[in-house]
Amino acid sequence: MNFEDRIEFNKHYKVLCYFAWEMVKDTEVAEDLVQDAFIAYLDNKHKVSIQPAAVRSFLYSTIRNAVYNQSRKSKTIQKYLDRQYATEADDTDYEHKIIRAEFMSEIARVMEGLPDSCQHIFKLSYLDGFSNQEIAEKLEISINTIKTQKQRALRVLRQKIHPEFFFLLVLWALEF
């Protein structure tokens, strides 16, 4: 694997692992699927457009197809696929998983720029679902500090998140 291929691998690895995990609910299997997808990409690189969207699409499709192929061999994955048999709803679910993986990757990228305490409070609140009161008790700080840190995090997200994810951010924030 050359330097450019390593950069491409590192660029997509986490988000693809999350996408694969969403389908198989097993971290090791998800990581294996992503590694296999990159091997398939490297083997077929000459057939895939160099456009970033084409590369992402190839990788997502390869993972999705690998899950379907493994379903014949694995009862655990078969149970999952039985609930989500390949229909129009499945295609929509597949697209939602891609969007969610990309969205969560974007959130993580922006969150890295926040102070540690602000990141921690944001994660406890929006990702782990703790209430302001629960966070205040857990961290032994005031509820006003919790509210201020959450507002700060949301303000940074609004400023730095890519425009195509802004609508998702608004919907996501409304859930909490």
C-alpha positions in Angstrom: 0.0 0.0 0.0 1.5 3.3 -1.0 1.3 6.6 0.9 -1.8 7.9 -0.9 -3.6 4.6 -0.2 -2.7 4.8 3.5 -4.1 8.4 3.6 -7.3 7.2 1.9 -7.6 4.3 4.4 -7.1 6.5 7.4 -9.6 9.1 6.0 -12.4 6.5 5.7 -11.6 3.9 8.3 -13.5 5.1 11.4 -16.7 6.1 9.6 -16.7 2.9 7.6 -16.2 0.9 10.8 -19.2 2.6 12.4 -21.3 2.0 9.3 -20.3 -1.7 9.3 -20.9 -2.0 13.0 -24.4 -0.5 12.5 -25.2 -3.5 10.4 -23.5 -6.4 12.2 -23.3 -5.1 15.8 -19.8 -6.7 16.2 -16.7 -4.5 16.4 -14.3 -7.2 15.2 -16.5 -8.3 12.3 -17.0 -4.6 11.3 -13.3 -3.9 11.3 -12.7 -7.0 9.2 -15.3 -5.9 6.7 -13.7 -2.5 6.4 -10.3 -4.0 5.8 -11.7 -6.4 3.2 -13.4 -3.5 1.5 -10.1 -1.6 1.3 -8.4 -4.6 -0.1 -11.2 -4.9 -2.7 -10.7 -1.2 -3.5 -7.0 -1.6 -4.0 -7.5 -4.6 -6.2 -10.1 -2.7 -8.3 -8.6 0.8 -8.0 -8.0 1.1 -11.7 -11.8 0.5 -12.3 -13.0 3.1 -9.8 -13.2 6.8 -10.5 -10.8 8.9 -8.5 -13.6 11.1 -7.4 -14.0 11.0 -3.6 -17.7 10.2 -3.8 -17.0 7.3 -6.1 -14.4 5.9 -3.7 -16.8 6.2 -0.7 -19.6 4.7 -2.7 -17.4 1.7 -3.7 -16.4 1.2 -0.1 -19.9 1.4 1.3 -21.3 -0.9 -1.3 -18.5 -3.4 -0.8 -19.2 -3.5 2.9 -22.9 -3.8 2.4 -22.5 -6.7 -0.1 -20.0 -8.4 2.2 -22.6 -8.3 5.0 -25.2 -9.9 2.6 -22.7 -12.5 1.6 -21.8 -13.4 5.2 -25.4 -13.7 6.0 -25.4 -17.1 4.4 -22.7 -18.2 6.8 -23.6 -16.5 10.0 -26.8 -17.1 12.0 -26.3 -13.8 13.9 -26.0 -11.7 10.8 -28.8 -13.8 9.2 -31.2 -12.8 12.1 -30.3 -9.2 11.5 -30.9 -9.4 7.8 -34.2 -11.3 8.3 -35.5 -8.3 10.1 -34.2 -6.1 7.3 -34.7 -8.1 4.2 -33.5 -6.5 1.0 -36.5 -4.3 0.1 -37.0 -0.6 -0.6 -37.1 0.0 3.1 -33.7 -1.8 3.4 -32.2 0.5 0.7 -33.6 3.5 2.6 -32.2 2.1 5.9 -28.8 1.6 4.1 -28.8 5.2 3.0 -29.7 6.4 6.5 -26.8 4.4 7.9 -24.4 6.1 5.5 -25.8 9.5 6.4 -25.6 8.8 10.1 -22.0 7.5 9.8 -21.0 10.6 7.9 -22.8 12.9 10.3 -21.3 11.3 13.4 -17.8 11.5 11.8 -18.4 15.3 11.1 -19.6 15.8 14.7 -16.5 14.0 16.1 -14.2 16.1 13.8 -15.7 19.4 15.1 -15.8 18.2 18.7 -12.0 17.6 18.7 -11.5 21.4 18.7 -13.4 21.9 21.9 -11.9 22.0 25.4 -11.9 18.6 27.1 -14.5 19.6 29.7 -16.8 20.9 27.0 -16.4 17.7 25.0 -17.0 15.6 28.0 -20.2 17.4 28.9 -21.4 17.3 25.3 -20.8 13.6 25.1 -22.5 12.9 28.4 -25.5 14.9 27.4 -26.1 14.4 23.6 -24.4 11.0 23.1 -25.0 9.2 26.4 -28.3 10.8 27.1 -27.7 12.1 30.7 -29.8 15.0 31.9 -28.2 18.2 33.1 -29.0 17.2 36.7 -27.3 13.8 36.3 -24.2 15.4 34.7 -24.0 18.0 37.4 -24.1 15.3 40.1 -21.7 13.1 38.3 -19.1 15.8 37.7 -19.9 17.7 40.9 -20.4 21.0 39.1 -23.4 23.4 38.8 -26.2 23.0 36.4 -25.5 26.4 35.0 -22.0 25.3 34.1 -23.5 22.3 32.3 -25.9 24.5 30.4 -23.1 27.0 29.4 -20.8 24.2 28.2 -23.6 22.6 26.1 -24.4 26.0 24.6 -20.7 26.6 23.8 -20.5 23.2 22.1 -23.6 23.7 20.0 -22.4 27.2 19.0 -19.1 25.8 17.8 -20.9 23.0 16.0 -23.2 25.5 14.2 -20.2 27.6 13.2 -17.9 24.7 12.0 -20.1 22.0 10.7 -20.3 21.6 7.0 -23.5 23.1 5.6 -24.9 19.8 4.3 -24.9 18.5 7.9 -26.5 21.6 9.4 -30.1 20.5 8.9 -29.2 17.2 10.6 -27.6 19.0 13.5 -30.8 21.1 14.0 -33.0 17.9 14.0 -30.5 16.1 16.3 -30.4 19.1 18.8 -34.2 19.2 18.9 -34.3 15.6 20.1 -32.5 16.7 23.2 
